[in-house]
Amino acid sequence: MGNQAISQSLLNIYHQLMARYGPQYWWPAPEPFEIIVGAILTQSAAWLNVEKAIANLKEAKALSPRALRQFSRSEVAKLIHPCGYYNAKALKLKSLAHWLGECYDDDLDKLFAHNTDHLRQQLLSIHGIGQETADSIILYAAGKPIFVIDAYTRRIINRIGLAPNSNSYAAYQTLFMDNLPTDAGLFNEYHALLVCLAKDVCRNRPLCPRCCLNNLCHYYASLDARNKDN
């Protein structure tokens, strides 16, 4: 499939998802530091449990870099207990808070002033922040155009039949970023819509007949063909 055809396929997916689900308005947080914390806490966690953990941090007045530095790791772990892996995540939050204080005087505007590549390198240097988390921070907190790749995105793209030649994070990200307009708002909505689809119908055991993308999907076409053969 040529680049123009891939680009058109990706845009068709986006428009059909938008027609089905409407704008998702992600990330659901009022200020950038809360988004950063949420991006760390949501690793291997349901969003409902992340919301509980963030509510605990707010109630304890611990939702700022300075406050997190003043709490012990065990105190932070207790506050974020609902989101799972709380000891590891407490270390990640403490590492982030110390890094922001030492390198940027807790000034997120100063951090976000970097270009996307340098900002990404900076974030990846922090303990516990990998590619997906860094890109979530860049897109949702900094408002810069980068496409977030997660397990939901891989699953949908693989089933539709647009999987890149490599299984790497970079290959999936390149698929979107080389074939869509470079626009943070588009990347934001697109990623959120893919998450919505994966939770609604494109599950581990997919509900294909209900899916708004089944007219584009190789996986569904193969199922349909097998059913007809039988």
Phi and psi in degrees as GROMACS dihedral restraints (atoms count N, CA, C in turn):
[ dihedral_restraints ]
;  ai    aj    ak    al  type     phi  dphi    fc
    3     4     5     6     1   -74.7    20    10
    4     5     6     7     1   168.0    20    10
    6     7     8     9     1   -59.5    20    10
    7     8     9    10     1   -39.9    20    10
    9    10    11    12     1   -64.6    20    10
   10    11    12    13     1   -39.8    20    10
   12    13    14    15     1   -68.1    20    10
   13    14    15    16     1   -39.3    20    10
   15    16    17    18     1   -63.4    20    10
   16    17    18    19     1   -45.8    20    10
   18    19    20    21     1   -57.9    20    10
   19    20    21    22     1   -45.4    20    10
   21    22    23    24     1   -65.4    20    10
   22    23    24    25     1   -39.5    20    10
   24    25    26    27     1   -62.2    20    10
   25    26    27    28     1   -44.6    20    10
   27    28    29    30     1   -64.2    20    10
   28    29    30    31     1   -39.4    20    10
   30    31    32    33     1   -68.4    20    10
   31    32    33    34     1   -38.2    20    10
   33    34    35    36     1   -61.4    20    10
   34    35    36    37     1   -42.8    20    10
   36    37    38    39     1   -58.4    20    10
   37    38    39    40     1   -48.3    20    10
   39    40    41    42     1   -59.2    20    10
   40    41    42    43     1   -48.1    20    10
   42    43    44    45     1   -66.3    20    10
   43    44    45    46     1   -37.1    20    10
   45    46    47    48     1   -69.8    20    10
   46    47    48    49     1   -37.3    20    10
   48    49    50    51     1   -65.6    20    10
   49    50    51    52     1   -42.9    20    10
   51    52    53    54     1   -64.3    20    10
   52    53    54    55     1   -40.2    20    10
   54    55    56    57     1   -64.5    20    10
   55    56    57    58     1   -34.2    20    10
   57    58    59    60     1   -80.3    20    10
   58    59    60    61     1   -45.4    20    10
   60    61    62    63     1  -109.1    20    10
   61    62    63    64     1   -21.1    20    10
   63    64    65    66     1    75.6    20    10
   64    65    66    67     1   175.3    20    10
   66    67    68    69     1   -59.9    20    10
   67    68    69    70     1   141.4    20    10
   69    70    71    72     1   -98.6    20    10
   70    71    72    73     1   -18.7    20    10
   72    73    74    75     1    54.1    20    10
   73    74    75    76     1    46.8    20    10
   75    76    77    78     1   -87.8    20    10
   76    77    78    79     1   150.3    20    10
   78    79    80    81     1   -93.1    20    10
   79    80    81    82     1   141.6    20    10
   81    82    83    84     1   -79.7    20    10
   82    83    84    85     1    71.8    20    10
   84    85    86    87     1  -150.5    20    10
   85    86    87    88     1   147.0    20    10
   87    88    89    90     1   -80.9    20    10
   88    89    90    91     1   -19.9    20    10
   90    91    92    93     1  -148.2    20    10
   91    92    93    94     1   157.8    20    10
   93    94    95    96     1   -59.4    20    10
   94    95    96    97     1   -39.2    20    10
   96    97    98    99     1   -65.9    20    10
   97    98    99   100     1   -35.8    20    10
   99   100   101   102     1   -64.0    20    10
  100   101   102   103     1   -36.4    20    10
  102   103   104   105     1   -63.5    20    10
  103   104   105   106     1   -43.0    20    10
  105   106   107   108     1   -62.0    20    10
  106   107   108   109     1   -46.0    20    10
  108   109   110   111     1   -61.4    20    10
  109   110   111   112     1   -43.6    20    10
  111   112   113   114     1   -61.5    20    10
  112   113   114   115     1   -38.0    20    10
  114   115   116   117     1   -64.3    20    10
  115   116   117   118     1   -32.4    20    10
  117   118   119   120     1   -77.8    20    10
  118   119   120   121     1   -44.4    20    10
  120   121   122   123     1   -69.1    20    10
  121   122   123   124     1   -26.9    20    10
  123   124   125   126     1   -78.6    20    10
  124   125   126   127     1    -4.7    20    10
  126   127   128   129     1   -59.8    20    10
  127   128   129   130     1   119.2    20    10
  129   130   131   132     1    55.1    20    10
  130   131   132   133     1    39.7    20    10
  132   133   134   135     1  -144.6    20    10
  133   134   135   136     1   148.6    20    10
  135   136   137   138     1   -75.2    20    10
  136   137   138   139     1   144.1    20    10
  138   139   140   141     1   -61.5    20    10
  139   140   141   142     1   -34.1    20    10
  141   142   143   144     1   -57.7    20    10
  142   143   144   145     1   -40.6    20    10
  144   145   146   147     1   -72.4    20    10
  145   146   147   148     1   -31.7    20    10
  147   148   149   150     1   -64.3    20    10
  148   149   150   151     1   -41.8    20    10
  150   151   152   153     1   -59.8    20    10
  151   152   153   154     1   -39.3    20    10
  153   154   155   156     1   -64.1    20    10
  154   155   156   157     1   -42.6    20    10
  156   157   158   159     1   -64.6    20    10
  157   158   159   160     1   -42.9    20    10
  159   160   161   162     1   -65.6    20    10
  160   161   162   163     1   -38.6    20    10
  162   163   164   165     1   -60.9    20    10
  163   164   165   166     1   -38.7    20    10
  165   166   167   168     1   -64.3    20    10
  166   167   168   169     1   -42.5    20    10
  168   169   170   171     1   -62.6    20    10
  169   170   171   172     1   -41.7    20    10
  171   172   173   174     1   -63.9    20    10
  172   173   174   175     1   -44.9    20    10
  174   175   176   177     1   -62.7    20    10
  175   176   177   178     1   -34.3    20    10
  177   178   179   180     1   -85.9    20    10
  178   179   180   181     1     1.9    20    10
  180   181   182   183     1    55.8    20    10
  181   182   183   184     1    43.9    20    10
  183   184   185   186     1  -112.7    20    10
  184   185   186   187     1    10.7    20    10
  186   187   188   189     1   -96.9    20    10
  187   188   189   190     1    58.7    20    10
  189   190   191   192     1  -155.5    20    10
  190   191   192   193     1   155.9    20    10
  192   193   194   195     1   -57.5    20    10
  193   194   195   196     1   -44.3    20    10
  195   196   197   198     1   -62.5    20    10
  196   197   198   199     1   -44.7    20    10
  198   199   200   201     1   -63.9    20    10
  199   200   201   202     1   -42.1    20    10
  201   202   203   204     1   -62.0    20    10
  202   203   204   205     1   -34.1    20    10
  204   205   206   207     1   -67.3    20    10
  205   206   207   208     1   -26.7    20    10
  207   208   209   210     1   -85.1    20    10
  208   209   210   211     1   -19.1    20    10
  210   211   212   213     1   -88.5    20    10
  211   212   213   214     1   145.7    20    10
  213   214   215   216     1   -73.3    20    10
  214   215   216   217     1   162.4    20    10
  216   217   218   219     1   -60.9    20    10
  217   218   219   220     1   -39.8    20    10
  219   220   221   222     1   -67.3    20    10
  220   221   222   223     1   -34.0    20    10
  222   223   224   225     1   -67.1    20    10
  223   224   225   226     1   -42.3    20    10
  225   226   227   228     1   -64.1    20    10
  226   227   228   229     1   -43.1    20    10
  228   229   230   231     1   -57.9    20    10
  229   230   231   232     1   -41.0    20    10
  231   232   233   234     1   -64.6    20    10
  232   233   234   235     1   -39.7    20    10
  234   235   236   237     1   -67.6    20    10
  235   236   237   238     1   -36.0    20    10
  237   238   239   240     1   -98.4    20    10
  238   239   240   241     1    13.7    20    10
  240   241   242   243     1   -49.9    20    10
  241   242   243   244     1   -39.2    20    10
  243   244   245   246     1   -59.7    20    10
  244   245   246   247     1   -23.9    20    10
  246   247   248   249     1   -90.7    20    10
  247   248   249   250     1     2.6    20    10
  249   250   251   252     1    76.8    20    10
  250   251   252   253     1   160.4    20    10
  252   253   254   255     1    47.6    20    10
  253   254   255   256     1    40.3    20    10
  255   256   257   258     1   -67.5    20    10
  256   257   258   259     1   -32.2    20    10
  258   259   260   261     1   -68.3    20    10
  259   260   261   262     1   -45.2    20    10
  261   262   263   264     1   -65.0    20    10
  262   263   264   265     1   -41.6    20    10
  264   265   266   267     1   -70.4    20    10
  265   266   267   268     1   -32.1    20    10
  267   268   269   270     1   -63.1    20    10
  268   269   270   271     1   -40.5    20    10
  270   271   272   273     1   -63.8    20    10
  271   272   273   274     1   -40.4    20    10
  273   274   275   276     1   -62.6    20    10
  274   275   276   277     1   -44.7    20    10
  276   277   278   279     1   -65.6    20    10
  277   278   279   280     1   -40.5    20    10
  279   280   281   282     1   -64.9    20    10
  280   281   282   283     1   -41.4    20    10
  282   283   284   285     1   -62.4    20    10
  283   284   285   286     1   -44.5    20    10
  285   286   287   288     1   -59.4    20    10
  286   287   288   289     1   -47.2    20    10
  288   289   290   291     1   -62.8    20    10
  289   290   291   292     1   -42.6    20    10
  291   292   293   294     1   -66.1    20    10
  292   293   294   295     1   -40.9    20    10
  294   295   296   297     1   -64.0    20    10
  295   296   297   298     1   -44.3    20    10
  297   298   299   300     1   -62.8    20    10
  298   299   300   301     1   -38.4    20    10
  300   301   302   303     1   -68.4    20    10
  301   302   303   304     1   -45.9    20    10
  303   304   305   306     1   -71.4    20    10
  304   305   306   307     1   -39.6    20    10
  306   307   308   309     1   -96.0    20    10
  307   308   309   310     1   -26.9    20    10
  309   310   311   312     1  -134.9    20    10
  310   311   312   313     1    11.3    20    10
  312   313   314   315     1    50.2    20    10
  313   314   315   316     1    36.4    20    10
  315   316   317   318     1    62.8    20    10
  316   317   318   319     1    18.5    20    10
  318   319   320   321     1   -96.5    20    10
  319   320   321   322     1   100.6    20    10
  321   322   323   324     1   -67.9    20    10
  322   323   324   325     1   -31.1    20    10
  324   325   326   327     1   -60.9    20    10
  325   326   327   328     1   -38.7    20    10
  327   328   329   330     1   -66.1    20    10
  328   329   330   331     1   -40.7    20    10
  330   331   332   333     1   -64.5    20    10
  331   332   333   334     1   -47.4    20    10
  333   334   335   336     1   -74.2    20    10
  334   335   336   337     1    -8.5    20    10
  336   337   338   339     1   -71.2    20    10
  337   338   339   340     1   -18.1    20    10
  339   340   341   342     1   -66.5    20    10
  340   341   342   343     1   155.1    20    10
  342   343   344   345     1   -68.8    20    10
  343   344   345   346     1   165.6    20    10
  345   346   347   348     1   -58.3    20    10
  346   347   348   349     1   -44.8    20    10
  348   349   350   351     1   -62.7    20    10
  349   350   351   352     1   -45.2    20    10
  351   352   353   354     1   -69.6    20    10
  352   353   354   355     1   -39.6    20    10
  354   355   356   357     1   -59.7    20    10
  355   356   357   358     1   -42.9    20    10
  357   358   359   360     1   -62.4    20    10
  358   359   360   361     1   -44.4    20    10
  360   361   362   363     1   -60.5    20    10
  361   362   363   364     1   -41.7    20    10
  363   364   365   366     1   -61.4    20    10
  364   365   366   367     1   -47.6    20    10
  366   367   368   369     1   -65.4    20    10
  367   368   369   370     1   -39.0    20    10
  369   370   371   372     1   -68.1    20    10
  370   371   372   373     1   -15.5    20    10
  372   373   374   375     1   -79.4    20    10
  373   374   375   376     1   -11.6    20    10
  375   376   377   378     1   -85.1    20    10
  376   377   378   379     1   137.0    20    10
  378   379   380   381     1   -54.1    20    10
  379   380   381   382     1   127.8    20    10
  381   382   383   384     1    87.4    20    10
  382   383   384   385     1    -0.7    20    10
  384   385   386   387     1  -104.9    20    10
  385   386   387   388     1   111.8    20    10
  387   388   389   390     1  -100.1    20    10
  388   389   390   391     1  -168.1    20    10
  390   391   392   393     1   -63.5    20    10
  391   392   393   394     1   -46.7    20    10
  393   394   395   396     1   -63.4    20    10
  394   395   396   397     1   -43.9    20    10
  396   397   398   399     1   -65.9    20    10
  397   398   399   400     1   -44.3    20    10
  399   400   401   402     1   -59.4    20    10
  400   401   402   403     1   -44.2    20    10
  402   403   404   405     1   -69.6    20    10
  403   404   405   406     1   -33.4    20    10
  405   406   407   408     1   -62.3    20    10
  406   407   408   409     1   -41.9    20    10
  408   409   410   411     1   -64.7    20    10
  409   410   411   412     1   -44.5    20    10
  411   412   413   414     1   -63.2    20    10
  412   413   414   415     1   -45.1    20    10
  414   415   416   417     1   -74.1    20    10
  415   416   417   418     1   -51.6    20    10
  417   418   419   420     1   -88.2    20    10
  418   419   420   421     1   -32.1    20    10
  420   421   422   423     1   -93.9    20    10
  421   422   423   424     1   -44.1    20    10
  423   424   425   426     1   -87.8    20    10
  424   425   426   427     1   -18.1    20    10
  426   427   428   429     1    71.0    20    10
  427   428   429   430     1    27.0    20    10
  429   430   431   432     1  -101.7    20    10
  430   431   432   433     1   147.4    20    10
  432   433   434   435     1   -77.3    20    10
  433   434   435   436     1   102.4    20    10
  435   436   437   438     1  -145.3    20    10
  436   437   438   439     1   142.1    20    10
  438   439   440   441     1   -93.9    20    10
  439   440   441   442     1   126.6    20    10
  441   442   443   444     1   -84.5    20    10
  442   443   444   445     1   129.6    20    10
  444   445   446   447     1  -109.5    20    10
  445   446   447   448     1   128.5    20    10
  447   448   449   450     1  -135.3    20    10
  448   449   450   451     1  -178.0    20    10
  450   451   452   453     1   -63.6    20    10
  451   452   453   454     1   -34.5    20    10
  453   454   455   456     1   -63.1    20    10
  454   455   456   457     1   -45.0    20    10
  456   457   458   459     1   -61.6    20    10
  457   458   459   460     1   -45.7    20    10
  459   460   461   462     1   -58.8    20    10
  460   461   462   463     1   -45.9    20    10
  462   463   464   465     1   -59.7    20    10
  463   464   465   466     1   -47.5    20    10
  465   466   467   468     1   -66.1    20    10
  466   467   468   469     1   -47.4    20    10
  468   469   470   471     1   -63.4    20    10
  469   470   471   472     1   -39.2    20    10
  471   472   473   474     1   -64.1    20    10
  472   473   474   475     1   -44.4    20    10
  474   475   476   477     1   -68.0    20    10
  475   476   477   478     1   -37.7    20    10
  477   478   479   480     1   -66.6    20    10
  478   479   480   481     1   -32.6    20    10
  480   481   482   483     1   107.6    20    10
  481   482   483   484     1    23.8    20    10
  483   484   485   486     1  -111.8    20    10
  484   485   486   487     1    14.8    20    10
  486   487   488   489     1   -58.3    20    10
  487   488   489   490     1   136.3    20    10
  489   490   491   492     1   -70.9    20    10
  490   491   492   493     1   170.6    20    10
  492   493   494   495     1   -65.3    20    10
  493   494   495   496     1   -33.3    20    10
  495   496   497   498     1  -102.3    20    10
  496   497   498   499     1   149.0    20    10
  498   499   500   501     1   -89.0    20    10
  499   500   501   502     1     9.8    20    10
  501   502   503   504     1   -74.2    20    10
  502   503   504   505     1   156.4    20    10
  504   505   506   507     1   -55.9    20    10
  505   506   507   508     1   -45.8    20    10
  507   508   509   510     1   -60.8    20    10
  508   509   510   511     1   -37.5    20    10
  510   511   512   513     1   -65.7    20    10
  511   512   513   514     1   -43.1    20    10
  513   514   515   516     1   -66.4    20    10
  514   515   516   517     1   -40.6    20    10
  516   517   518   519     1   -63.7    20    10
  517   518   519   520     1   -42.1    20    10
  519   520   521   522     1   -62.0    20    10
  520   521   522   523     1   -37.7    20    10
  522   523   524   525     1   -52.7    20    10
  523   524   525   526     1   -45.8    20    10
  525   526   527   528     1   -77.5    20    10
  526   527   528   529     1   -46.5    20    10
  528   529   530   531     1   -73.8    20    10
  529   530   531   532     1   -24.5    20    10
  531   532   533   534     1   -86.4    20    10
  532   533   534   535     1   -12.0    20    10
  534   535   536   537     1  -124.4    20    10
  535   536   537   538     1     9.0    20    10
  537   538   539   540     1  -130.1    20    10
  538   539   540   541     1   156.3    20    10
  540   541   542   543     1   -58.7    20    10
  541   542   543   544     1   141.7    20    10
  543   544   545   546     1   -79.0    20    10
  544   545   546   547     1    93.1    20    10
  546   547   548   549     1  -144.7    20    10
  547   548   549   550     1   119.7    20    10
  549   550   551   552     1   -61.6    20    10
  550   551   552   553     1   -39.4    20    10
  552   553   554   555     1   -63.2    20    10
  553   554   555   556     1   -41.9    20    10
  555   556   557   558     1   -64.4    20    10
  556   557   558   559     1   -47.6    20    10
  558   559   560   561     1   -61.7    20    10
  559   560   561   562     1   -39.4    20    10
  561   562   563   564     1   -59.9    20    10
  562   563   564   565     1   -56.6    20    10
  564   565   566   567     1   -64.4    20    10
  565   566   567   568     1   -39.7    20    10
  567   568   569   570     1   -61.5    20    10
  568   569   570   571     1   -49.7    20    10
  570   571   572   573     1   -61.3    20    10
  571   572   573   574     1   -44.2    20    10
  573   574   575   576     1   -63.2    20    10
  574   575   576   577     1   -37.3    20    10
  576   577   578   579     1   -67.7    20    10
  577   578   579   580     1   -38.2    20    10
  579   580   581   582     1   -63.3    20    10
  580   581   582   583     1   -41.2    20    10
  582   583   584   585     1   -61.5    20    10
  583   584   585   586     1   -43.2    20    10
  585   586   587   588     1   -60.3    20    10
  586   587   588   589     1   -46.3    20    10
  588   589   590   591     1   -61.9    20    10
  589   590   591   592     1   -44.3    20    10
  591   592   593   594     1   -62.5    20    10
  592   593   594   595     1   -37.9    20    10
  594   595   596   597     1   -76.1    20    10
  595   596   597   598     1   -31.2    20    10
  597   598   599   600     1   -79.9    20    10
  598   599   600   601     1   -56.0    20    10
  600   601   602   603     1  -132.1    20    10
  601   602   603   604     1   -33.2    20    10
  603   604   605   606     1   -86.9    20    10
  604   605   606   607     1    62.4    20    10
  606   607   608   609     1   -87.0    20    10
  607   608   609   610     1  -178.1    20    10
  609   610   611   612     1   -54.5    20    10
  610   611   612   613     1   -41.9    20    10
  612   613   614   615     1  -109.3    20    10
  613   614   615   616     1    94.8    20    10
  615   616   617   618     1   -70.3    20    10
  616   617   618   619     1   151.4    20    10
  618   619   620   621     1  -104.0    20    10
  619   620   621   622     1    66.1    20    10
  621   622   623   624     1   -56.1    20    10
  622   623   624   625     1   -41.9    20    10
  624   625   626   627     1   -60.2    20    10
  625   626   627   628     1   -25.0    20    10
  627   628   629   630     1   -89.1    20    10
  628   629   630   631     1    -4.4    20    10
  630   631   632   633     1   -83.2    20    10
  631   632   633   634     1   134.8    20    10
  633   634   635   636     1   -74.3    20    10
  634   635   636   637     1    -7.2    20    10
  636   637   638   639     1  -107.5    20    10
  637   638   639   640     1     8.6    20    10
  639   640   641   642     1   -66.5    20    10
  640   641   642   643     1   -18.3    20    10
  642   643   644   645     1   -74.5    20    10
  643   644   645   646     1   -13.9    20    10
  645   646   647   648     1  -107.2    20    10
  646   647   648   649     1    -4.9    20    10
  648   649   650   651     1   -99.0    20    10
  649   650   651   652     1   123.3    20    10
  651   652   653   654     1   -64.9    20    10
  652   653   654   655     1   -38.5    20    10
  654   655   656   657     1   -60.7    20    10
  655   656   657   658     1   -46.0    20    10
  657   658   659   660     1   -66.5    20    10
  658   659   660   661     1   -39.4    20    10
  660   661   662   663     1   -61.4    20    10
  661   662   663   664     1   -39.0    20    10
  663   664   665   666     1   -69.2    20    10
  664   665   666   667     1   -36.8    20    10
  666   667   668   669     1   -63.9    20    10
  667   668   669   670     1   -45.1    20    10
  669   670   671   672     1   -61.3    20    10
  670   671   672   673     1   -42.2    20    10
  672   673   674   675     1   -64.6    20    10
  673   674   675   676     1   -41.5    20    10
  675   676   677   678     1   -64.8    20    10
  676   677   678   679     1   -40.0    20    10
  678   679   680   681     1   -62.9    20    10
  679   680   681   682     1   -39.1    20    10
  681   682   683   684     1   -68.0    20    10
  682   683   684   685     1   -36.8    20    10
  684   685   686   687     1   -63.9    20    10
  685   686   687   688     1   -33.4    20    10
